[in-house]
Amino acid sequence: MGKVFIAADGSAHSKRALEKAIQLAKASDASIDLVHVVSAKESKEAALNSTGKLDLETKRKRMLQPLFDLIESAGVEYEYIELRGEPDVELVKYANHEPYEYVVVGSRGLNAFQEFVLGSVSHKLAKRALAPVIIVK
């Protein structure tokens, strides 16, 4: 059984990307690795606005819950992977750590300014991932 990699940040773009990943997984009888990266900036901002680590995890789970609900209602097997670091670097590294059938990512994430300045995460995945990359608008 193969695997489909989906980069998820809770944005509307990542929800649409997940819908495409579910279609691909069903068509190829694959499971999905739902990968989320907690950046240092996100960790700092969340820490300043929270009451502790448990609160941060609860907020993150609440943000991603619609994605979990979507994949569970589709009946596709999946694993949630949480990484820490710079999203573009960590996603490329993880996408290349095993042979995925597809890498799926939304065309934009939650932080449009960062994408403008640093280059988009989706663009970096498209250039550096070993598996075929599908960018969903």
N, C-alpha and C positions, 0 to 999 in steps of 0.2 A: 504494500500500500504506500502510495506517495504522499507528499506533503506540499501544502501551499503556504507560503509565508505572507502574512499581512501585517504591515506597519500600521499601528493604530494609536491615535492620540485623542479620540473622543470628538473630533470635529465632524461637521457634516460631510466633508470630503472623505474622511476615513470610514464613515458609515456606508457611503456609496461604494467605496473600494471593498469593504467587507461583503456587500451584496454581490459584487463580481467574484470575489474569492469563493463565496459559497457556491455560486454557479459552477465555477471551475472545479471545486472539490467534488461536487456531486457528479459532474460529467466524467471525472477521472477516478472516482471512488477513492479520493484522497482525504486526509485529515488536514486541519488548519493549525498553524502556529500563529497565534495572535500576539504580536510583539509590541510592547510599549516601552519607551525610554523615558526615564525620569532624569531631566537635565539638572545640572548644578543650579542654574538660575531658577528653574521651577521649584526645586527643593528649598532654596533660600526664601523665595517669595511665599511659598506655602508655609514655611516655618514661622515667618513673621506674622502671618495671619491665622495661626492655628493655636490650639491649646496643647498640642503634643503630637507624638508620632502616630498614635492610634487615630487621631483626628485627621491627619494627613492621609493615611491609608483609606479611611472612610470616604474622604472627599474624592480621592482618585478612583476608588471603586464605584462611587456614585456617578462620576463622569463617564466611566467606561461601561457601566451596567447596561445601557441600551445596546451596546455591541454584543455583550454576553447574551442578552435576551434574544437578539436577532439570530445569532448562531445556534443557540439552543433550540429555538422554535423551528429552525431549518433541519434539525436532527443530524447535524454534521459533528463528527468527533473533533475536539479541539483541545489545545493546550495554551494557557496564558503564560507568557514569558515577560518578566519585567527586568529591564536592564537599567544601568545607571551610567551616565556620562553624556557626551555630546551625541545627539540623535543621529546625525548623518554617519559618524564614525562607527557607532555601536550597531546601527542597523545594517550597514554594509558588512561589518565583521560577522555579525550573526547570520545574515543571509548567505554568507559564503562558508559557514562552518559545516554545512551538510548539503547534500544535493537536493534542492527543492525543485519541484516541477515548474512552479511559477513564483515570482515575487510580485505582490500586488500592493500598490500604495496610492493614496489620494494625491491629486495634483497640488493641493495646498494643505497646510496644517493649521494649527491654532495661532501661529505666530507669523503673520505675513511680513512684518518688518524684518525679522531675522532672516526669512527666506530671501528677501530682496537684497540684503547686505551680504549674506554669506553664500548665496546660491541655494536653491531648494534641495531639500532632503530627497525628494522624488528624482530630481535630476542626477544627484550623486549616486543614488541606487541604480538608476538606468545606466550610468556610465560604468559602475564598478561591480555590480552583482554578476555572478556567474550564470545564474538561471535567467530565463526570459522574464523581462520586467513589463508589467502592465500598469500604466499610469491612468487612473480613473478621474475624470473631471466631475 
